[in-house]
């Protein structure tokens, strides 16, 4: 499956309410040694496969949600959802004490979630379903960013889409 993924656009999506409804004690989440061990294990990345909506469905959604396109609707929906999950739009950070000990924590600072819109020409849902692994061409994960969540919408051949 030799195909090319073209990134159409990339945004940083923040929580719609800026996480204002959460108390101040939720701004920093200290991680335990067990949490640190879990960070060293490669986590399972998962995705959802959808059929592209019809033009009429897109118009209906756009009209009811005051968005101009399906991508705008997905971004707005993600932004509203992040209000309930402040750690996902925060960052993993570390501090080193005078004793030399390093502590890790999640800074729930609403730094945002990366949202990519990409086109994967030549890839179909069948290609993904018959494989034991998601093609690496669909995954662009920059582990150095310390993001907890990344959203990528890929438009596939035959009007299908995947959401990773």
Backbone as CSV, one residue per row, in Angstrom:
resi,resn,N_x,N_y,N_z,CA_x,CA_y,CA_z,C_x,C_y,C_z
1,UNK,0.844,-1.156,0.000,0.000,0.000,0.000,0.899,1.231,0.000
2,UNK,1.457,1.531,-1.142,2.270,2.732,-1.268,1.347,3.904,-1.549
3,UNK,1.218,4.758,-0.578,0.369,5.918,-0.779,0.975,7.106,-0.056
4,UNK,0.434,8.236,-0.359,0.961,9.465,0.195,-0.125,10.143,1.021
5,UNK,0.261,10.625,2.186,-0.652,11.395,3.019,-0.291,12.858,2.866
6,UNK,-1.274,13.645,2.504,-1.077,15.088,2.373,-1.803,15.779,3.514
7,UNK,-1.061,16.545,4.296,-1.663,17.317,5.380,-2.311,18.548,4.758
8,UNK,-3.616,18.676,4.926,-4.354,19.814,4.393,-4.248,20.999,5.341
9,UNK,-4.447,20.744,6.624,-4.373,21.824,7.612,-4.114,21.242,8.991
10,UNK,-3.547,22.059,9.853,-3.264,21.684,11.234,-3.697,22.838,12.135
11,UNK,-4.410,22.504,13.199,-4.850,23.510,14.163,-4.501,23.044,15.568
12,UNK,-4.434,23.993,16.480,-4.394,23.693,17.900,-5.769,24.037,18.444
13,UNK,-6.472,23.024,18.941,-7.835,23.201,19.449,-7.773,23.254,20.970
14,UNK,-8.319,24.316,21.537,-8.356,24.481,22.990,-9.770,24.251,23.497
15,UNK,-9.884,24.029,24.796,-11.200,23.847,25.407,-12.027,25.108,25.197
16,UNK,-13.287,24.934,24.840,-14.163,26.067,24.516,-14.283,27.042,25.677
17,UNK,-14.420,26.517,26.888,-14.565,27.378,28.058,-13.245,27.701,28.721
18,UNK,-12.153,27.268,28.131,-10.842,27.523,28.722,-10.640,26.830,30.054
19,UNK,-11.394,25.755,30.294,-11.327,25.002,31.555,-11.633,25.888,32.755
20,UNK,-12.448,26.909,32.573,-12.751,27.846,33.650,-13.646,27.238,34.718
21,UNK,-14.404,26.209,34.378,-15.332,25.659,35.356,-14.660,24.698,36.332
22,UNK,-13.372,24.418,36.141,-12.685,23.492,37.033,-11.979,24.261,38.144
23,UNK,-11.990,23.723,39.362,-11.344,24.414,40.476,-9.839,24.513,40.270
24,UNK,-9.228,25.450,40.980,-7.788,25.680,40.848,-6.964,24.449,41.200
25,UNK,-7.480,23.576,42.079,-6.708,22.398,42.454,-6.614,21.379,41.325
26,UNK,-7.290,21.622,40.203,-7.218,20.727,39.050,-6.217,21.227,38.010
27,UNK,-5.549,22.325,38.254,-4.629,22.883,37.259,-3.360,22.044,37.129
28,UNK,-2.924,21.433,38.233,-1.723,20.599,38.239,-2.114,19.219,38.761
29,UNK,-1.762,18.189,38.014,-2.018,16.816,38.456,-0.665,16.132,38.613
30,UNK,-0.295,15.885,39.864,0.977,15.224,40.155,0.892,13.758,39.732
31,UNK,1.986,13.235,39.193,2.023,11.837,38.766,2.792,11.003,39.785
32,UNK,2.290,9.821,40.054,2.936,8.904,40.991,4.002,8.096,40.248
33,UNK,4.862,7.390,40.984,5.841,6.519,40.315,5.180,5.491,39.391
34,UNK,3.987,5.005,39.755,3.280,4.052,38.894,2.860,4.721,37.589
35,UNK,2.438,5.974,37.683,2.072,6.712,36.469,3.272,6.846,35.540
36,UNK,4.437,7.108,36.127,5.662,7.269,35.332,6.001,5.965,34.613
37,UNK,5.837,4.835,35.303,6.087,3.538,34.661,5.167,3.332,33.467
38,UNK,3.906,3.718,33.610,2.946,3.574,32.511,3.338,4.424,31.304
39,UNK,3.966,5.566,31.539,4.365,6.443,30.434,5.430,5.799,29.549
40,UNK,6.195,4.877,30.120,7.269,4.242,29.367,6.769,3.138,28.444
41,UNK,5.540,2.711,28.625,4.961,1.654,27.801,4.286,2.297,26.603
42,UNK,4.540,1.760,25.415,3.849,2.275,24.232,2.362,2.028,24.384
43,UNK,1.600,3.070,24.255,0.159,2.960,24.412,-0.482,2.577,23.085
44,UNK,-1.649,2.002,23.184,-2.373,1.582,21.984,-3.060,2.791,21.362
45,UNK,-2.738,3.055,20.119,-3.428,4.117,19.400,-4.627,3.492,18.707
46,UNK,-5.739,4.155,18.787,-6.933,3.609,18.161,-7.579,4.666,17.288
47,UNK,-8.415,4.214,16.405,-9.100,5.135,15.505,-10.499,4.650,15.206
48,UNK,-11.288,5.523,14.673,-12.657,5.211,14.283,-12.800,5.435,12.791
49,UNK,-13.542,4.557,12.126,-13.759,4.672,10.685,-15.200,5.075,10.424
50,UNK,-15.395,6.052,9.550,-16.725,6.552,9.218,-16.884,6.648,7.710
51,UNK,-18.112,6.549,7.259,-18.421,6.919,5.884,-18.541,8.430,5.850
52,UNK,-18.123,9.022,4.762,-18.291,10.469,4.627,-19.785,10.769,4.554
53,UNK,-20.242,11.803,5.258,-21.667,12.141,5.193,-22.025,12.698,3.815
54,UNK,-23.287,12.603,3.491,-23.755,13.165,2.218,-23.726,14.687,2.310
55,UNK,-23.823,15.334,1.170,-23.841,16.800,1.142,-24.995,17.344,1.972
56,UNK,-26.144,16.684,1.895,-27.313,17.133,2.662,-27.061,17.007,4.166
57,UNK,-26.430,15.907,4.588,-26.126,15.731,6.005,-25.160,16.806,6.494
58,UNK,-24.161,17.131,5.674,-23.210,18.185,6.041,-23.935,19.522,6.167
59,UNK,-24.825,19.828,5.237,-25.590,21.081,5.305,-26.450,21.128,6.565
60,UNK,-27.098,20.003,6.894,-27.943,19.954,8.089,-27.127,20.191,9.362
61,UNK,-25.969,19.532,9.453,-25.104,19.704,10.628,-24.590,21.139,10.690
62,UNK,-24.163,21.665,9.559,-23.639,23.029,9.521,-24.695,24.042,9.951
63,UNK,-25.908,23.821,9.511,-26.999,24.745,9.848,-27.326,24.678,11.339
64,UNK,-27.391,23.472,11.887,-27.782,23.323,13.293,-26.664,23.690,14.267
65,UNK,-25.414,23.632,13.820,-24.298,23.925,14.730,-23.577,25.223,14.395
66,UNK,-24.047,25.927,13.385,-23.449,27.208,12.972,-21.973,27.060,12.591
67,UNK,-21.655,25.967,11.913,-20.308,25.763,11.384,-20.397,25.757,9.864
68,UNK,-19.253,25.964,9.209,-19.278,26.083,7.752,-18.912,24.799,7.026
69,UNK,-18.308,23.833,7.725,-17.914,22.583,7.075,-17.880,21.461,8.107
70,UNK,-17.732,20.245,7.625,-17.642,19.092,8.516,-16.412,19.205,9.419
71,UNK,-15.298,19.640,8.864,-14.068,19.788,9.650,-14.273,20.830,10.746
72,UNK,-14.903,21.960,10.411,-15.194,22.980,11.428,-16.085,22.416,12.531
73,UNK,-17.065,21.603,12.142,-17.957,20.986,13.129,-17.168,20.048,14.050
74,UNK,-16.266,19.244,13.492,-15.462,18.328,14.303,-14.556,19.098,15.263
75,UNK,-13.964,20.193,14.787,-13.111,21.021,15.654,-13.922,21.631,16.797
76,UNK,-15.103,22.165,16.481,-15.948,22.778,17.513,-16.408,21.735,18.529
77,UNK,-16.740,20.552,18.048,-17.173,19.467,18.929,-16.032,19.035,19.853
78,UNK,-14.830,18.909,19.304,-13.664,18.556,20.112,-13.417,19.632,21.168
79,UNK,-13.521,20.884,20.792,-13.301,21.991,21.721,-14.279,21.938,22.895
80,UNK,-15.533,21.684,22.611,-16.536,21.580,23.682,-16.283,20.348,24.560
81,UNK,-15.848,19.257,23.957,-15.568,18.034,24.716,-14.389,18.231,25.659
82,UNK,-13.385,18.989,25.232,-12.198,19.210,26.059,-12.513,19.960,27.349
83,UNK,-13.637,20.661,27.402,-14.049,21.316,28.649,-14.178,20.310,29.785
84,UNK,-14.514,19.069,29.464,-14.732,18.045,30.481,-13.472,17.233,30.787
85,UNK,-12.412,17.402,29.999,-11.181,16.627,30.170,-9.963,17.550,30.130
86,UNK,-9.755,18.380,31.159,-8.652,19.344,31.145,-7.263,18.729,30.952
87,UNK,-6.980,17.511,31.467,-5.634,16.974,31.247,-5.298,16.762,29.769
88,UNK,-6.312,16.453,28.943,-6.033,16.172,27.538,-5.537,17.392,26.774
89,UNK,-5.885,18.576,27.219,-5.385,19.758,26.507,-4.283,20.437,27.313
90,UNK,-3.683,19.686,28.235,-2.545,20.171,29.001,-1.247,19.584,28.472
91,UNK,-0.197,19.724,29.252,1.114,19.230,28.843,1.779,18.476,29.987
92,UNK,2.573,17.484,29.617,3.397,16.761,30.574,4.625,17.620,30.858
93,UNK,4.878,17.887,32.131,6.017,18.719,32.507,6.768,18.064,33.653
94,UNK,7.978,18.553,33.890,8.817,18.013,34.958,9.503,19.155,35.697
95,UNK,9.730,18.947,36.983,10.516,19.895,37.776,11.595,19.105,38.494
96,UNK,12.756,19.713,38.608,13.856,19.088,39.334,14.069,19.868,40.625
97,UNK,14.008,19.154,41.728,14.175,19.771,43.050,15.662,19.968,43.334
98,UNK,15.957,20.731,44.405,17.350,20.969,44.802,18.057,19.673,45.167
99,UNK,17.294,18.698,45.635,17.874,17.410,46.020,18.234,16.552,44.809
100,UNK,17.841,17.006,43.611,18.125,16.238,42.400,16.983,15.336,41.977
101,UNK,15.921,15.294,42.773,14.749,14.483,42.420,13.934,15.195,41.356
102,UNK,13.420,14.413,40.428,12.576,14.973,39.374,11.140,14.528,39.595
103,UNK,10.238,15.484,39.526,8.807,15.197,39.663,8.120,15.502,38.345
104,UNK,7.193,14.638,37.968,6.431,14.831,36.735,4.993,15.171,37.082
105,UNK,4.390,16.019,36.263,3.002,16.404,36.485,2.369,16.797,35.162
106,UNK,1.042,16.809,35.158,0.298,17.302,33.999,-0.135,18.719,34.330
107,UNK,0.266,19.651,33.504,-0.130,21.042,33.651,-1.386,21.246,32.808
108,UNK,-2.524,21.376,33.451,-3.811,21.548,32.748,-3.970,23.013,32.347
109,UNK,-3.102,23.466,31.453,-3.028,24.881,31.089,-3.787,25.226,29.810
110,UNK,-4.562,24.302,29.295,-5.330,24.514,28.061,-4.417,24.913,26.898
111,UNK,-3.246,24.265,26.822,-2.326,24.529,25.710,-2.886,24.014,24.390
112,UNK,-3.813,23.077,24.453,-4.510,22.641,23.250,-4.134,21.266,22.750
113,UNK,-4.961,20.790,21.842,-4.818,19.484,21.197,-4.534,19.720,19.724
114,UNK,-3.597,18.969,19.179,-3.314,19.088,17.745,-4.422,18.405,16.957
115,UNK,-4.942,19.104,15.967,-6.006,18.585,15.100,-5.512,18.701,13.667
116,UNK,-5.344,17.560,13.000,-4.865,17.534,11.616,-5.979,17.110,10.676
117,UNK,-6.031,17.743,9.527,-6.904,17.291,8.444,-5.972,16.864,7.319
118,UNK,-6.077,15.594,6.917,-5.171,15.041,5.913,-5.949,14.229,4.892
119,UNK,-5.343,14.051,3.739,-5.910,13.196,2.697,-4.924,12.064,2.440
120,UNK,-5.423,10.827,2.501,-4.610,9.641,2.237,-5.086,9.048,0.916
121,UNK,-4.510,9.528,-0.173,-4.900,9.036,-1.493,-4.522,7.570,-1.649
122,UNK,-5.434,6.800,-2.175,-5.156,5.397,-2.466,-5.387,4.453,-1.303
123,UNK,-5.763,4.955,-0.125,-6.017,4.094,1.029,-7.525,3.990,1.229
124,UNK,-8.008,2.771,1.373,-9.438,2.553,1.607,-9.633,1.943,2.991
125,UNK,-10.860,1.915,3.441,-11.166,1.267,4.718,-10.808,-0.218,4.637
126,UNK,-11.012,-0.827,3.486,-10.661,-2.237,3.295,-9.169,-2.454,3.556
127,UNK,-8.317,-1.553,3.089,-6.872,-1.670,3.325,-6.563,-1.695,4.818
128,UNK,-7.265,-0.886,5.572,-7.026,-0.812,7.011,-7.590,-2.045,7.712
129,UNK,-8.782,-2.459,7.330,-9.444,-3.579,7.996,-8.742,-4.914,7.748
130,UNK,-8.123,-5.093,6.601,-7.477,-6.381,6.330,-6.084,-6.456,6.942
131,UNK,-5.570,-5.345,7.420,-4.249,-5.310,8.022,-4.349,-5.522,9.529
132,UNK,-3.324,-6.161,10.109,-3.267,-6.305,11.563,-2.840,-5.012,12.232
133,UNK,-2.230,-4.143,11.471,-1.722,-2.889,12.004,-2.249,-1.738,11.168
134,UNK,-2.455,-0.593,11.810,-2.827,0.608,11.061,-1.599,1.031,10.264
135,UNK,-1.752,1.319,8.979,-0.593,1.723,8.182,0.101,2.935,8.790
136,UNK,1.424,2.838,8.883,2.188,3.940,9.464,2.011,5.231,8.686
137,UNK,1.627,5.126,7.429,1.434,6.324,6.622,0.282,7.169,7.174
138,UNK,-0.645,6.565,7.940,-1.764,7.313,8.515,-1.444,7.901,9.885
139,UNK,-0.356,7.449,10.506,-0.014,7.920,11.842,1.185,8.846,11.777
140,UNK,1.010,10.028,12.256,2.112,10.981,12.349,2.157,11.424,13.801
141,UNK,2.795,10.648,14.672,2.793,10.944,16.099,4.154,11.460,16.510
142,UNK,4.200,12.704,16.923,5.430,13.305,17.397,5.476,13.136,18.908
143,UNK,6.176,12.095,19.381,6.184,11.801,20.812,6.882,12.884,21.620
144,UNK,7.684,13.728,20.978,8.396,14.760,21.716,7.509,15.930,22.104
145,UNK,6.282,15.971,21.625,5.416,17.120,21.904,4.781,17.053,23.290
146,UNK,4.782,15.899,23.923,4.198,15.698,25.246,2.709,15.994,25.281
147,UNK,2.042,15.862,24.154,0.590,16.031,24.121,-0.054,14.741,24.602
148,UNK,-1.175,14.869,25.278,-1.911,13.706,25.746,-2.881,13.215,24.702
149,UNK,-3.278,14.091,23.807,-4.285,13.732,22.827,-3.975,14.438,21.524
150,UNK,-4.116,13.711,20.423,-3.991,14.314,19.105,-5.127,13.776,18.264
151,UNK,-5.693,14.607,17.459,-6.812,14.232,16.600,-6.369,14.401,15.161
152,UNK,-6.599,13.398,14.343,-6.240,13.462,12.931,-7.410,12.928,12.121
153,UNK,-7.888,13.708,11.180,-8.967,13.279,10.296,-8.356,13.041,8.928
154,UNK,-8.425,11.809,8.446,-7.885,11.444,7.137,-9.027,11.182,6.169
155,UNK,-8.973,11.790,5.014,-9.936,11.489,3.954,-9.330,10.411,3.079
156,UNK,-10.031,9.291,2.956,-9.527,8.152,2.200,-10.201,8.087,0.840
157,UNK,-9.732,7.161,0.017,-10.321,6.947,-1.296,-11.759,6.459,-1.147
158,UNK,-12.588,6.702,-2.110,-13.988,6.273,-2.146,-14.850,6.996,-1.115
159,UNK,-14.463,8.212,-0.735,-15.299,9.019,0.141,-15.403,8.524,1.563
160,UNK,-14.394,7.830,2.055,-14.407,7.340,3.424,-13.477,8.219,4.241
161,UNK,-13.617,8.160,5.544,-12.697,8.915,6.378,-12.346,8.099,7.603
162,UNK,-11.200,8.405,8.176,-10.803,7.785,9.431,-10.479,8.903,10.395
163,UNK,-10.639,8.608,11.645,-10.381,9.594,12.677,-9.470,8.940,13.693
164,UNK,-8.265,9.438,13.832,-7.291,8.847,14.743,-7.008,9.794,15.876
